[in-house]
Every structure is written in structure tokens, then in C-alpha cells.
Amino acid sequence: MLNVLTKIGLSAKEAKVYLAALELGKASIQDIAKKAGINRTTTYVMITELEKRGLVRPLKVGKRNYFAAEGPDIILEILKKEKQQIENKEQEIREILPELKSVYNVAPGRPKIRFYEGQEVYKKITDDILESGTGEILEIYNADLIKGLFSENETKEYTKKRIAKGIRCRVLYTRSEGPFKNRLELAEERFYNQSQFPISGDIMVYGNRIGMASLKGNIIGVIIESDEISETMKSLFNLAWKNLDQLRTDDNFENDDLEGGE
């Protein structure tokens, strides 16, 4: 029993005092100390700690002070509370984990990386774009998959803020219904058929950062801040942009129809 009690967090002396009090029922410090085989002063300190944990309660009979151990079932209740506290702490850590990882990744020469999950992915990336000070966004995405993640109001609000900041964008996109008909301000978009080059995500390059998000299943996203990686991604985007005619299949649309909407 001593071994088990120490495994749940009690010190060896606390475990001895608790077992002594449990066996004696109502007892004085002196009696508990004698039963536990520990001196009276140390027993009093252990009793105080056990009382804080809810394992022992004080009793007063007349002018005399006694202590009684709570029933063994209380140990399970305490463990349940501690388990809940641990789960709460775990959740709190999970919430700030992206920020903690971003701090970890600021070492010289190491890309700064932030991870996100769930519906917050797009808000995190778009907020970062608006706060980054960039003047241009390069984006490749699947319009069929992205439409369920952003509401119409959210899309309009983001576009409004982007235009207000004078941020231009060049976009390569695919869509089962073909190109969008509406032209956006400060935007140039080119449609391509994804039969040869299917994508199920969204990639945005802005400044020295890359925002990437999956658009199927469990939505996850990442923001990478790196001069070298962003320059590489910009080169790849520009290569695709300049050679779009070679990427299209025979059933694609003509150039004049290749403007769209975010």
C-alpha cells in the first residue's frame, strides 16, 4: 500500500501518516506519530500536507484536537480532479502550441513555422497576409474545395481589407464549372483544367512567407517564414504563370475568359 500511495504522489512519510490515521480513525497527533513510526513534529507537517490534499480532516473534541483520515474512496476522487486539471492544462498548451513552435523556430538560419488545425486555418493565414505588409499575393488553389471553408461574408470582408491595403494578387485556380465571370479589383486570375495537374490544397506566397492549407479531410495549415523558401516558391509560381498555355488541356477556355473571383 505504501508503494501504491507514493506512486500517486504522496511522499513516503505522508503515506505512512495517512495509513496510520486510516487505521486509527479519530486520533491525536501523538497517537498517529507513534503508529506511523515518525516523530511528532514531522507528523504534524505531514498531517498539514494531507489536509491540504483532502485526505485528512481536523476534529475538535472539547479542548483537544484530533485528526481523522478520509475514506479510501476519496483518493479516486482526488485522482479524477487531478486528471481533469491535467487535461485542462493539456488543452491550454495545445492552444498556444503554434506560438510556442514559432518561438522555437526563430533560431538563426531556421525557417519560422506555425501550424494550425481546423476552421481557424484560413483566418490565421489571411490575418497574417493582411498584417505582413506584403504588396502582392501569389496563390494556387482549388475553388471547388475552398468554397465550403469561407462564408460569402468572410470572403467579402477579406477582399475588402486586401483592396484597402492595396495588396495585389495573381492567382492560378481550377474549378469544375470553369472560370469565374466576375473580375476582382487588384487581382489577375488564370484558370486551368486540373485533369492533368490536380490539386486539393491552397498555397499562398506573400512577402517572405508561404501559407499552405489542405482542403480535404482534416483541415490543417502551416505558415512558413523563410527568405529562401519563399523565393523558391515565387520562382515556381512564375514559371507556371508564364507557361500556363502548356499546362492546359485541349478542352480549356480561351485567355480572354480567364479572370475570376476569390
N, C-alpha and C positions, 0 to 999 in steps of 0.2 A: 504493500500500500504506500509506503514511503516513496518508493521508486516512481510509482504512477503519479503521486501528488507533486513530486518535483518536476516531472515531465510536463505538467500543465502550468508550471510557472511558480510554484511555491519553492522557497529555499528549504534546505534540509531541516533547519530549526523550525521554520514555520510549519512544515508538515508534521513534525513531532509534537509541537504545541497543539495543532488542530486535532490530531488523533487523540491526544491526552484529554483535551476538552470534550471531544466527541464521546469518549468512553466514560468520563466522569459526570457528564450532564452539567448541572449548575455547580460551579466550583470557584474557589478563590485563586488568586494568582499564585499563592504559595503552594496550594494543592496541585495546580496544573504544572507548576515548575517541577515539583517533586516527581509527578507522574511522567513528565517528559524527559527528566534527567538533565534539565538545563537550569542554570542559576536564575534567581528571581528577577534580577534586573533585565537580563536578556529576554526572559519570558514575557515581561511587560512590553518590551519593544515589539516582540513577535505578535502579541495579542493586539497591539495597536495597528499593526500592518494587516492582520487578519480581519480586524473590524472594518478597516477601510475597504477591503475586498468583499465585505458582506458575509464572511464565513463565521464570524463570531459576533455576538451581541452582548452588551453590558447589562447587568441586572443589579438592582439595589434592593436589599432586604434589610429593613431597619436602617442602621447606620453602616452596614457592611456592604462592600462592593464585590459582586460576583460576575463571572462570565460564563456564557453557555455557547456551545458550538451550534451553528445552524445545521439542520438535517443534511445528509449527503446529497439529496436531490438539488440543493442549491448550487452545487458545483456545476451541474449540467446547465443550469440557468445562466450562471456566470460565463460559462464557455460559449453559450449561444449569443450572449451580448457581445463578448469579445470577438466572436466570429463576424457578427454584424458590423462591428466597428472596423474590423479589418477589411470587409467587403466595401464599406463606405470609403475607406482610405484608398483602396484599390481603384474605385471609380473616380475619385478625385485625381489620383495620379494619372489615370488613363486620359482624363480631360485635358491635363496640361502636358501630356507626353509629347505632342508635336512641338510645343515650345521648348521643352527640355532637350529634345533631339536637335532642335535648331541651334540651341546654345552649344551643344556638344559638337556640332558640325562647323563651328566658326574657326577652328584651328587653321593656321596659315596653310594655304595650298589645298585645303579640303573643301569640296563643294558644300554649301549650306543647304540642307534638305529638310523639308517639313512634310509630314504625312497626315492625311485626313481620311475620314471614312464616313459614308452615309450622305444624307441630304445636304450637309454643311459644305461638301467639297466645292461646289460651284460658287457659293458665297465667299468662301475663303480665297479662291483663285481670283474671282472678279474684283473683290475688295483689294487684293494685292496689286492687281493691274492698275486700278484707279489711284492707288497710293504710291505706285512705283516711280512716277514721274516720266514714264516712257512716252514717246511720241507716236509709236506705231506698234501694232499687234500683228503678228503673223500666225494664222490659225489654219488647222486642218481638222475637219470634224465630219461626223455622220449626222445629218439633220434629222433623220428618222428616229434615231435613238436619243438625241438630246432633248427633243421637244417635251418628253414626259418629266424632265428634271427641273425645268424652269417654267414657272407660270407665265402667262402673257404679260401680266403686270410687272413681274420681276424683270422680264426681258426688256420691256419698255423703259423701266427705271434705270437699268444698267446702261442701255443705249443712250438715254438722255444724259446721264452723267459722263459717259465716254465722249459724247459730242461736246458737252460743256467744257471739258478739259482739252478739247482739240486733238484727241487721240485718233489717228487714222488706223485703218486695218485693211489688210489684204488676206483674203480667205479662199481656201480651196475646200470645197464641200461636195458631198454626194447626197442624193435624195431620191427616193423611189418614184416620186411624182414629177421629177425633173427639176429644172431651175426655178428659183423663186421669181416672181414677177415684179416685186417692189424693189426699188433701188434705195439703199440707205445712204445717209449723209456721211461723208468722210470714210467711205468704205468702197472697196473694189473686190468683188467676189467672182470666183470662177467655179463653175460646176463641172464635175467629171463623173462618168459612169463607173461604179465600183465593181463591175463584173470581173475586171482584171486585177484591181488593187483594192480589195475590200478593207474597210477599217471599222472598228467598233469602239473607238475612243475619241478623245478630243485632245489636241496638242496646241498650246498657245505659247508663242515665243514673244517676249517683251523685255526690252532692256537687256540686262544680263541674266534673265530668269526664264525658266521654262515651266509652264503649268500643264500637267498631264492628268487626265481623268479617264477611268474606264466607264463605259456606258452600258454594260451588260452585267447582270447578276449583282453581286455585292459591289456597290459603287465605292471606289477608292480613288484617291488623288494624291498628287505629290507636287510640290513646288521646289525646283532645283535652282539655286543661285550660284552660277559659275560663269565667268567670262569665257572660258574655253569651250564649255559645253554649249552655251547659248550661241556662240559664234558658229560652231559646227552645225547646230540646228537651223540657223539662219541660212547658211550656205545650202543645206539640203532643201529647205523650203524654196529658195530662189531657183535652184536647179529644177525642181518640179514646176515652179511657176512659169519659167521660161520655156519649158519643154512640154507644156500641157497638151499640145496637139498630138504629141507622140504617145501620150498616156491614154488618150481616148479610144474608145472602140467605135466601130462603124456606125452604131445607132445613136451616137451622142448628138447634142444640139450644136447649132452654129454659134460663133463667137458673140454675135450681137445679142444673143439671148442669155448671156452668162452673168447677169447681175442678179443679186438676190437680197435676202433679208437674214438678219441674225436670229 
